[in-house]
Structures are given as structure tokens and as C-alpha cells.
């Protein structure tokens, strides 16, 4: 895989995620219960903070460093997610959508600046991107799809 193939994979997964909620109203995006108590707005905020985590830690990985372990720093991934959910709970939908777009653009710009060798083979860099971005989006697109299916049966 080269950078352009990688970007296509990322763009495809991103497009599927966005399409999973594209035709919903603002009130539907705010409705809780999509994943646990989370609304689609909460899921969008969640995906955004993981892209922010990628942007924070990828430069460190490229420099040969290791990001701190979430189990040590936060008590685990679930604890980190809970903390971030609480931190962003009161953001407006428009703010969450703006942050989504800005952060994703920054991630794409960053990826385009990275040397090609990071994409040719499996690297810590690619693994982190898979976990925080294109491998993460489908899980949430699927959850939104299931929620919509259940909702349509009511």
C-alpha cells in the first residue's frame, strides 16, 4: 500500500461513517441511545477526539517515541472515553460538526506530510492510524445503522 491507497481507504471508511447519519435531522443526531447513552452527536465527538489523539501521538511515534499507555494515564480506554464524553457533553451540535471537519482535515494534511515509507509496510504509525481512524469508523457506522434499523421498526 502507498500513501494514495491509504488515503483512499481512509476516505472510503470516513464516507461510510458520514453517510450513516447524513440524512438525519439535528434532533435525530441528538437523540440518546445509539450506543449506550450516546447520541450520534456523541459518537461524532468521540471519533473526533480519537483523531485528535492520533494527531497528538503520531508525531511522537514518527520520532521513535511511545505514547503513554491509557491504562496508566487514565485507568484504561473506557475511562478515557468516559472522561472525554463528560468533557464534551455540553458542546453544541454545530460545534461538534465543526470540530469533526477541522480535525479530519488536519489529519489528512498531516498524513500527506508523512514520508511514503510509513505507508509501504506495517508500521507503528499505520497501526495507530488504523486504531484511531479508518479502523475505528466502521464500528460506529455499524452501530448507527443498527440503531436506525431498530428505530424504523418502532
C-alpha positions as CSV (number, residue, x, y, z in Angstrom):
1,X,0.0,0.0,0.0
2,X,1.2,3.5,-0.8
3,X,0.0,6.8,0.6
4,X,-2.6,7.4,-2.1
5,X,-4.1,3.9,-1.5
6,X,-4.0,4.5,2.2
7,X,-5.8,7.8,1.8
8,X,-8.5,6.1,-0.4
9,X,-9.1,3.5,2.3
10,X,-9.4,6.2,4.9
11,X,-11.7,8.3,2.7
12,X,-13.9,5.4,2.0
13,X,-14.3,4.5,5.7
14,X,-14.9,8.2,6.5
15,X,-17.5,8.5,3.8
16,X,-19.4,5.4,5.0
17,X,-19.4,6.8,8.6
18,X,-20.7,10.2,7.4
19,X,-23.3,8.6,5.2
20,X,-24.6,6.6,8.1
21,X,-26.1,9.8,9.6
22,X,-26.1,12.2,6.6
23,X,-29.9,12.4,6.1
24,X,-30.9,12.7,9.8
25,X,-32.3,15.8,11.3
26,X,-30.5,17.7,14.1
27,X,-32.9,16.4,16.7
28,X,-32.2,12.8,15.5
29,X,-28.5,13.4,15.8
30,X,-29.0,14.5,19.4
31,X,-31.3,11.5,20.3
32,X,-29.6,9.3,23.0
33,X,-29.5,5.6,22.9
34,X,-27.5,4.9,19.7
35,X,-24.6,3.3,21.6
36,X,-25.5,3.0,25.3
37,X,-26.5,6.5,26.3
38,X,-24.6,8.1,23.4
39,X,-26.3,10.0,20.6
40,X,-24.9,10.3,17.1
41,X,-23.5,13.7,18.2
42,X,-21.7,12.0,21.0
43,X,-20.3,9.4,18.5
44,X,-19.1,12.2,16.2
45,X,-17.4,13.9,19.2
46,X,-15.9,10.5,20.1
47,X,-14.5,9.9,16.6
48,X,-13.1,13.4,16.6
49,X,-11.3,13.1,19.9
50,X,-9.7,9.9,18.7
51,X,-8.5,11.7,15.5
52,X,-7.1,14.3,17.9
53,X,-5.3,11.6,19.8
54,X,-3.8,10.4,16.5
55,X,-2.6,13.9,15.7
56,X,-1.1,14.2,19.2
57,X,0.7,10.9,19.2
58,X,1.7,10.2,15.6
59,X,4.5,12.8,15.6
60,X,5.9,11.2,18.7
61,X,5.7,7.7,17.0
62,X,7.4,9.1,13.9
63,X,10.2,10.4,16.2
64,X,10.7,7.0,17.7
65,X,8.8,7.6,20.9
66,X,6.0,5.8,22.6
67,X,2.7,7.4,23.6
68,X,1.7,6.9,27.2
69,X,-0.5,3.9,27.9
70,X,-4.1,4.7,28.5
71,X,-4.2,2.1,31.3
72,X,-1.6,4.1,33.2
73,X,-2.6,7.7,32.4
74,X,-6.4,7.3,32.5
75,X,-7.2,3.9,34.0
76,X,-7.9,2.4,30.6
77,X,-9.5,3.3,27.3
78,X,-13.0,3.1,28.7
79,X,-12.1,5.6,31.5
80,X,-10.5,7.9,28.9
81,X,-13.7,7.7,26.7
82,X,-15.9,8.4,29.8
83,X,-13.7,11.4,30.7
84,X,-13.8,12.8,27.2
85,X,-17.6,12.2,26.9
86,X,-18.1,14.2,30.1
87,X,-15.8,16.9,28.9
88,X,-17.6,17.3,25.6
89,X,-21.2,16.6,26.8
90,X,-22.4,20.2,26.6
91,X,-20.9,21.1,23.2
92,X,-23.5,22.2,20.7
93,X,-24.1,20.0,17.6
94,X,-22.7,22.8,15.4
95,X,-19.5,22.9,17.4
96,X,-19.1,19.1,17.3
97,X,-19.6,19.1,13.5
98,X,-17.2,22.0,13.0
99,X,-14.6,20.2,15.2
100,X,-15.2,17.0,13.2
101,X,-14.5,18.7,9.9
102,X,-11.5,20.7,11.1
103,X,-9.9,17.8,12.9
104,X,-10.4,15.4,10.0
105,X,-8.8,18.0,7.6
106,X,-5.9,18.4,9.9
107,X,-5.4,14.6,10.0
108,X,-5.5,14.4,6.2
109,X,-3.0,17.2,5.9
110,X,-0.7,15.5,8.4
111,X,-0.9,12.2,6.6
112,X,0.0,13.9,3.3
113,X,3.1,15.4,5.0
114,X,4.5,12.0,6.2
115,X,7.2,10.1,4.3
116,X,5.9,7.4,2.0
117,X,7.9,4.7,3.8
118,X,5.3,4.9,6.6
119,X,2.6,3.5,4.3
120,X,4.5,0.9,2.3
121,X,4.7,-1.6,5.2
122,X,3.0,-2.2,8.5
123,X,4.5,0.4,10.9
124,X,3.6,1.7,14.4
125,X,2.4,4.8,12.6
126,X,0.0,2.8,10.4
127,X,-1.2,0.8,13.3
128,X,-2.0,3.9,15.3
129,X,-3.9,5.4,12.3
130,X,-5.9,2.2,11.9
131,X,-6.9,2.1,15.6
132,X,-7.7,5.8,15.8
133,X,-9.2,6.5,12.4
134,X,-10.1,4.2,9.5
135,X,-10.4,1.0,11.6
136,X,-12.5,2.9,14.1
137,X,-15.1,4.5,11.9
138,X,-16.8,1.3,10.7
139,X,-17.6,0.2,14.3
140,X,-19.6,3.4,14.7
141,X,-21.2,3.4,11.3
142,X,-22.4,-0.1,12.0
143,X,-23.8,1.0,15.4
144,X,-25.7,3.9,13.8
145,X,-27.0,1.5,11.1
146,X,-28.4,-0.9,13.8
147,X,-29.9,2.0,15.7
148,X,-31.6,3.3,12.6
149,X,-32.9,-0.2,11.8
150,X,-34.4,-0.6,15.3
151,X,-35.8,2.8,15.2
152,X,-37.6,2.2,11.9
153,X,-39.3,-0.9,13.4
154,X,-41.0,1.2,16.2
